[in-house]
């Protein structure tokens, strides 16, 4: 059955999926390591995309395998860092730090993509986004700069940088006419192998029957979110979709209050607002220079 074309509104489905995924990661972190959670999240996605490729008899072979591997490794590293941040920080804080990616994306695109993006460096709105974004990051990380939280904060910010680099790779692969399904396949393949080897070498937590609902729900929510995100960007307005992505932060904040009674301070809410605003401005600055 053909899915209805809701265009940009598919991002709301993705936002809910990512918020649920983050919640399950935080719950699962009480027992499983970040590598283990990445493995279970990626293995489910790999099974789904492999089934799709097998059913459609699509080719795995790619003429740009080096670029696919580079994108997959960057995405894998970003995912591990993101899951670590979720496990050790308030959910809204971790997700907000990961959602600094549009800010870094706006900075990276003029250097890593085609020449026409270079003129975005001269846009005053982009400079404003950079200033607002980093003020927000400083405000958000200030209350967590103590003990283990400082490391988690740094990991969350690095996950945002990694996500931006992964998006640049995806854009480059798109320019090389690589299909989305093949890029998703190699990303989930590398993430599954990398996380699997990591957890087997360092630490493996036996899985009980009571863990299966959580781990399966983690895979389902992440896969639905990824598919909805892809459809939103393919059928909707890019700027609208990028703006709606920040609904994830709002949903994560509500979940944090309801489940863990995590109340953010006024400065933290201000920081989240600044980061969201900077992300929307940076995406707009990048879009209008294409």
C-alpha positions as CSV (number, residue, x, y, z in Angstrom):
1,X,0.0,0.0,0.0
2,X,1.3,3.4,-1.0
3,X,2.0,5.8,1.8
4,X,0.3,9.2,1.7
5,X,2.5,12.1,0.7
6,X,2.6,14.4,3.7
7,X,5.8,16.0,2.5
8,X,7.5,18.0,5.2
9,X,5.2,16.7,7.9
10,X,6.9,13.3,7.7
11,X,9.6,15.1,9.8
12,X,7.1,15.1,12.7
13,X,7.0,11.3,12.5
14,X,10.8,11.3,12.4
15,X,11.0,13.6,15.4
16,X,8.8,11.4,17.5
17,X,10.8,8.3,16.4
18,X,14.1,9.9,17.4
19,X,12.7,11.1,20.7
20,X,11.5,7.6,21.5
21,X,14.8,6.2,20.4
22,X,16.7,8.5,22.7
23,X,14.4,7.6,25.6
24,X,15.0,3.9,25.0
25,X,18.8,4.5,24.7
26,X,18.7,6.2,28.1
27,X,16.7,3.4,29.7
28,X,18.9,0.7,28.1
29,X,22.1,2.5,29.2
30,X,21.3,1.3,32.8
31,X,22.3,-2.2,31.6
32,X,24.0,-2.0,28.2
33,X,27.1,-0.1,27.0
34,X,26.9,2.5,24.2
35,X,28.5,0.1,21.8
36,X,25.9,-2.6,22.6
37,X,23.0,-0.2,22.1
38,X,24.5,1.0,18.7
39,X,24.8,-2.6,17.7
40,X,21.2,-3.5,18.4
41,X,20.0,-0.3,16.8
42,X,22.1,-0.8,13.7
43,X,21.5,-4.6,13.3
44,X,17.7,-4.1,13.1
45,X,18.2,-1.3,10.5
46,X,20.6,-3.5,8.5
47,X,18.1,-6.4,8.4
48,X,15.4,-4.1,7.1
49,X,17.5,-2.5,4.4
50,X,19.0,-5.8,3.4
51,X,15.5,-7.3,3.0
52,X,14.5,-4.4,0.8
53,X,17.6,-4.7,-1.4
54,X,17.1,-8.5,-1.7
55,X,13.5,-8.2,-2.5
56,X,14.1,-5.5,-5.2
57,X,17.3,-7.4,-6.5
58,X,19.3,-4.2,-6.2
59,X,23.1,-4.2,-6.7
60,X,25.4,-3.8,-3.7
61,X,28.4,-2.9,-5.8
62,X,29.4,0.8,-5.9
63,X,32.0,2.6,-7.9
64,X,32.7,4.9,-4.9
65,X,33.3,2.4,-2.1
66,X,36.0,4.6,-0.4
67,X,33.5,7.4,-0.1
68,X,30.8,5.0,1.2
69,X,33.2,3.7,3.8
70,X,34.2,7.2,4.9
71,X,30.6,8.2,5.3
72,X,29.8,5.0,7.2
73,X,32.7,5.4,9.6
74,X,31.9,9.0,10.3
75,X,28.3,8.1,10.9
76,X,29.2,5.2,13.2
77,X,31.5,7.4,15.3
78,X,28.9,10.1,15.6
79,X,26.2,7.5,16.7
80,X,28.4,6.1,19.4
81,X,29.2,9.5,20.7
82,X,25.5,10.5,20.6
83,X,24.4,7.4,22.5
84,X,27.2,8.0,25.1
85,X,25.9,11.5,25.7
86,X,22.3,10.3,26.0
87,X,23.4,7.8,28.7
88,X,25.2,10.4,30.8
89,X,23.3,13.7,30.3
90,X,19.7,14.8,30.6
91,X,18.0,13.6,27.4
92,X,17.1,17.1,26.2
93,X,20.7,18.3,26.7
94,X,22.2,15.4,24.8
95,X,19.8,15.7,21.8
96,X,20.3,19.5,21.7
97,X,24.1,19.1,21.5
98,X,23.7,16.5,18.7
99,X,21.4,19.0,16.9
100,X,24.2,21.6,16.6
101,X,24.9,19.7,13.4
102,X,23.1,22.3,11.1
103,X,25.4,24.9,12.6
104,X,28.6,22.9,11.8
105,X,27.1,21.9,8.4
106,X,26.8,25.5,7.4
107,X,30.4,26.0,8.3
108,X,31.7,22.8,6.5
109,X,29.7,23.1,3.3
110,X,31.6,26.0,1.7
111,X,34.9,24.0,2.2
112,X,33.8,20.5,1.4
113,X,31.1,20.8,-1.2
114,X,30.9,22.6,-4.5
115,X,32.3,26.1,-5.1
116,X,29.0,27.8,-5.2
117,X,28.6,27.2,-1.5
118,X,31.6,29.3,-0.7
119,X,29.7,32.5,-1.0
120,X,27.7,31.5,2.0
121,X,30.7,32.5,4.1
122,X,30.0,36.1,3.4
123,X,26.4,36.0,4.6
124,X,25.8,38.0,7.7
125,X,23.0,35.6,8.8
126,X,25.5,32.8,8.9
127,X,27.9,34.7,11.1
128,X,24.9,35.4,13.4
129,X,24.0,31.7,13.5
130,X,27.6,30.9,14.5
131,X,27.6,33.4,17.3
132,X,24.2,32.4,18.6
133,X,25.0,28.7,18.3
134,X,28.2,28.9,20.3
135,X,26.7,31.1,23.0
136,X,24.0,28.5,23.3
137,X,26.6,25.7,23.5
138,X,28.5,27.5,26.2
139,X,25.3,28.2,28.3
140,X,24.2,24.6,27.9
141,X,27.5,22.9,28.8
142,X,28.4,25.3,31.7
143,X,26.2,23.5,34.3
144,X,27.6,20.1,33.2
145,X,31.3,21.0,33.3
146,X,32.0,18.8,36.3
147,X,33.4,15.3,36.6
148,X,32.1,12.8,34.1
149,X,29.5,15.2,32.8
150,X,32.2,17.3,31.1
151,X,33.3,14.3,29.1
152,X,29.7,13.5,28.1
153,X,29.1,17.1,27.1
154,X,32.1,17.0,24.9
155,X,31.0,13.7,23.4
156,X,27.6,15.2,22.6
157,X,29.1,18.2,20.9
158,X,31.4,16.0,18.9
159,X,28.4,13.9,17.8
160,X,26.9,17.1,16.3
161,X,30.1,17.7,14.4
162,X,30.2,14.1,13.3
163,X,26.5,14.3,12.1
164,X,27.3,17.4,10.1
165,X,30.3,15.6,8.4
166,X,28.1,12.6,7.7
167,X,25.5,14.9,6.0
168,X,28.3,16.4,3.9
169,X,29.3,12.9,2.8
170,X,25.6,12.1,2.0
171,X,25.4,15.2,-0.2
172,X,28.7,14.3,-2.0
173,X,27.4,10.8,-2.6
174,X,24.2,12.2,-3.9
175,X,26.2,14.3,-6.3
176,X,27.8,11.1,-7.5
177,X,24.4,9.6,-8.1
178,X,24.6,7.1,-5.3
179,X,21.1,5.9,-4.3
180,X,20.0,6.5,-0.7
181,X,19.3,2.8,0.0
182,X,22.9,1.9,-0.8
183,X,24.3,4.6,1.5
184,X,22.0,3.5,4.3
185,X,23.1,-0.1,3.8
186,X,26.8,0.6,4.1
187,X,26.2,2.8,7.1
188,X,24.2,0.2,9.0
189,X,26.6,-2.5,7.9
190,X,29.7,-0.7,9.2
191,X,27.9,0.3,12.4
192,X,26.7,-3.2,13.1
193,X,30.2,-4.7,12.5
194,X,32.0,-2.0,14.3
195,X,29.8,-2.0,17.4
196,X,29.6,-5.8,17.4
197,X,33.4,-6.2,17.4
198,X,33.7,-3.5,20.0
199,X,31.2,-5.0,22.4
200,X,32.6,-8.6,22.0
201,X,36.2,-7.4,22.6
202,X,35.5,-5.1,25.5
203,X,32.2,-6.0,27.2
204,X,29.2,-8.1,26.4
205,X,26.1,-8.0,28.5
206,X,24.0,-11.2,28.2
207,X,20.5,-10.4,26.8
208,X,17.5,-11.8,28.7
209,X,14.0,-12.3,27.4
210,X,12.9,-9.2,29.4
211,X,15.4,-7.1,27.4
212,X,14.0,-8.0,24.0
213,X,11.0,-5.6,24.0
214,X,13.3,-2.7,24.7
215,X,16.0,-3.6,22.2
216,X,13.5,-4.4,19.4
217,X,11.6,-1.1,20.1
218,X,14.9,0.7,19.9
219,X,15.5,-0.8,16.4
220,X,12.0,-0.2,15.3
221,X,11.8,3.5,16.4
222,X,15.2,4.3,14.9
223,X,14.3,2.6,11.6
224,X,10.9,4.3,11.4
225,X,12.6,7.7,12.2
226,X,15.2,7.2,9.6
227,X,12.7,6.2,6.9
228,X,10.4,9.2,7.8
229,X,13.4,11.5,7.8
230,X,14.5,10.3,4.3
231,X,10.9,10.7,3.0
232,X,10.6,14.1,4.5
233,X,13.7,15.4,2.8
234,X,12.8,13.8,-0.5
235,X,9.2,15.0,-0.7
236,X,9.1,18.1,1.5
237,X,10.6,21.5,1.6
238,X,14.2,21.2,2.8
239,X,14.1,24.4,5.0
240,X,10.8,23.4,6.5
241,X,12.0,19.9,7.2
242,X,15.2,21.1,8.9
243,X,13.2,23.5,11.1
244,X,10.7,20.8,12.1
245,X,13.6,18.5,13.1
246,X,13.9,20.6,16.3
247,X,10.5,19.2,17.4
248,X,12.7,16.3,18.6
249,X,14.3,18.6,21.3
250,X,10.8,19.7,22.5
251,X,9.6,16.1,22.7
252,X,12.8,14.9,24.4
253,X,12.4,17.7,27.0
254,X,8.8,16.7,27.8
255,X,9.8,13.0,28.1
256,X,12.7,14.0,30.4
257,X,10.3,15.8,32.7
258,X,7.7,13.1,32.7
259,X,9.9,10.0,33.1
260,X,13.0,11.3,35.0
261,X,11.7,14.6,36.5
262,X,14.6,16.4,34.8
263,X,13.9,20.1,35.2
264,X,16.1,22.4,33.1
265,X,17.2,25.7,34.5
266,X,16.2,29.0,32.8
267,X,19.8,29.3,31.3
268,X,19.5,25.8,29.9
269,X,16.2,26.6,28.2
270,X,17.7,29.8,26.9
271,X,20.6,27.8,25.5
272,X,18.4,25.2,23.8
273,X,16.4,28.1,22.3
274,X,19.6,29.7,21.0
275,X,20.8,26.5,19.5
276,X,17.5,25.8,17.8
277,X,17.4,29.4,16.4
278,X,21.0,29.2,15.2
279,X,20.3,25.9,13.5
280,X,17.3,27.3,11.6
281,X,19.2,30.4,10.6
282,X,22.2,28.4,9.4
283,X,20.1,26.1,7.3
284,X,18.3,29.1,5.8
285,X,21.7,30.8,5.0
286,X,23.0,27.6,3.4
287,X,19.8,27.0,1.4
288,X,19.5,30.5,0.0
289,X,23.1,30.4,-1.4
290,X,22.5,27.3,-3.5
